[in-house]
Amino acid sequence: MYRTLRTWMVAALATVCTVPAVASAQNVTTKDKKPMKNIVQVAVEAGSFTTLVAAVKAAGLVETLSGPGPFTVFAPTDAAFAKLPAGTLDALLADKERLTSILKYHVVSGKVMAADIIKSNGARAKTVNGLPLDIVVRDGKVYVSGVNVVTADVQASNGVIHVIDAVLLPQAAPVPAGR
């Protein structure tokens, strides 16, 4: 029974991660009836994602991440970007195609909450750029492709943000021998 339940949960996460919702999330309101902010607005307001917001602007993804979604964003903080080797961020900002690909590696279609992530331990969620993220729960902590989720379930009108402590960098495709 456990295996069947686990299989069902993994399948449910895969469905949530790959099938975008049809309904618009723009009209979501908070308990006090104020409209909830979208993912970009929440990131700007938080103040700890200035590098991420600048990168999203440079990649031309503001409109997309402000759209209806829903999206799940694994958002690196400014401190996470500061951990990158010297010159890496400048190089990414100068290469819009690579920057866009890396930013899309931080986004999953659908709204995946922390409880879904925990239940799916060992699952692979497909990112918007087409590559999978490995999800593992270890010692009570959630790791997404080896990166720690430090704050989960930051709500937005068009999805959810999970704060991470490092920048997710997709593995480079292997180079054939002789090149």
C-alpha positions in Angstrom: 0.0 0.0 0.0 2.8 2.4 0.8 4.4 1.9 -2.6 1.0 2.5 -4.3 0.4 5.7 -2.2 4.0 6.9 -3.0 3.5 6.2 -6.7 0.2 8.1 -6.7 1.8 11.1 -4.9 4.8 11.2 -7.3 2.3 11.0 -10.2 0.2 13.8 -8.7 3.3 16.0 -8.3 4.4 15.3 -11.9 0.9 16.4 -13.0 1.0 19.5 -11.0 4.5 20.3 -12.2 3.8 19.8 -15.9 0.2 20.9 -16.5 -0.4 24.6 -16.0 -3.7 25.6 -14.5 -6.2 27.2 -16.8 -7.8 29.7 -14.4 -6.2 33.0 -13.9 -4.6 33.7 -10.5 -4.7 37.5 -10.9 -7.9 38.0 -8.9 -6.8 36.2 -5.8 -7.3 38.3 -2.6 -5.9 38.1 0.9 -8.0 37.7 4.0 -8.4 41.5 4.3 -9.8 41.6 0.7 -6.7 43.3 -0.7 -5.5 41.9 -4.0 -2.5 39.6 -3.5 0.7 40.6 -5.3 2.1 38.5 -8.1 5.5 36.7 -7.9 7.5 39.6 -9.2 5.8 42.1 -6.9 6.3 39.8 -3.9 10.0 39.5 -4.8 10.5 43.2 -5.2 8.6 43.9 -1.9 10.7 41.4 0.0 13.9 43.3 -0.6 16.1 40.3 -0.4 15.7 39.4 -4.1 17.2 42.5 -5.8 19.7 40.5 -7.8 17.0 38.0 -8.9 14.6 40.8 -9.9 17.4 42.5 -11.9 18.2 39.2 -13.6 14.5 38.6 -14.4 14.3 42.1 -15.9 17.5 41.6 -17.9 16.1 38.3 -19.3 12.8 39.9 -20.2 10.8 37.6 -18.0 9.0 40.2 -15.8 5.8 40.0 -17.9 5.8 36.2 -17.9 6.3 35.9 -14.1 3.7 38.6 -13.6 1.2 36.7 -15.7 -1.5 34.3 -14.7 0.7 31.2 -14.1 0.5 29.5 -11.8 4.2 29.1 -11.2 6.4 27.7 -8.5 9.6 29.7 -8.3 12.7 28.5 -6.4 14.0 32.0 -5.6 17.7 32.5 -4.7 18.3 35.4 -2.4 20.9 38.1 -2.9 23.2 36.2 -0.5 22.8 33.1 -2.8 23.9 35.1 -5.8 26.8 36.5 -3.8 28.1 32.9 -3.5 28.6 32.6 -7.2 32.3 32.8 -8.3 33.5 36.3 -9.1 32.4 37.4 -12.6 29.7 34.8 -13.0 26.8 37.1 -12.5 28.2 39.7 -14.9 28.8 37.1 -17.5 25.2 35.8 -17.1 23.8 39.3 -17.4 25.8 39.8 -20.6 24.4 36.5 -22.1 20.6 36.9 -22.2 20.0 33.4 -23.7 22.0 31.6 -20.9 20.6 33.9 -18.2 17.0 33.1 -19.4 17.7 29.4 -19.5 19.1 29.5 -15.9 16.2 31.5 -14.6 13.7 29.2 -16.3 15.5 26.3 -14.4 14.2 27.9 -11.2 10.6 27.8 -12.3 8.1 24.9 -12.4 4.7 25.3 -14.1 1.9 24.9 -11.5 1.6 25.7 -7.9 3.6 23.2 -5.8 3.4 23.8 -2.1 5.9 22.5 0.5 3.6 19.7 1.5 3.5 18.5 -2.1 7.3 18.7 -2.2 7.8 16.7 1.0 5.3 14.1 -0.1 7.1 13.7 -3.4 10.5 13.0 -1.9 12.7 11.6 -4.7 10.5 13.0 -7.5 11.9 14.9 -10.5 9.9 18.0 -11.3 10.3 19.3 -14.9 11.3 23.0 -15.0 10.1 25.5 -17.5 13.4 25.2 -19.4 12.7 21.5 -19.8 15.3 20.1 -17.4 14.3 18.2 -14.2 14.9 19.2 -10.6 15.6 16.5 -8.1 13.6 16.8 -4.9 14.9 15.2 -1.8 14.0 15.4 1.9 17.0 14.8 4.1 17.3 15.3 7.9 14.0 17.2 7.9 15.2 19.6 5.2 14.0 19.9 1.6 16.7 20.1 -1.1 16.0 20.9 -4.7 18.9 19.7 -6.9 21.2 19.9 -3.9 20.1 23.4 -2.9 18.4 23.9 0.5 14.9 25.4 0.6 15.2 27.9 3.5 11.6 29.4 3.4 8.7 27.7 1.8 5.2 28.7 0.6 5.6 32.4 0.1 2.2 33.0 -1.5 1.6 35.1 -4.6 -1.5 35.6 -6.7 0.0 33.6 -9.6 1.8 30.9 -7.7 4.2 30.3 -4.9 7.9 31.1 -4.0 10.2 28.8 -2.2 13.4 30.7 -1.0 16.6 28.8 -1.7 20.2 29.5 -0.4 22.1 29.0 -3.7 21.6 29.6 -7.4 20.4 26.5 -9.3 22.7 25.8 -12.2 21.7 23.1 -14.6 24.3 20.5 -15.5 25.9 21.2 -18.8 25.3 18.7 -21.5 28.2 16.2 -21.8 30.7 17.1 -24.5 31.4 14.2 -26.9 34.9 12.8 -26.8 37.3 14.4 -29.2 36.0 18.0 -28.9 
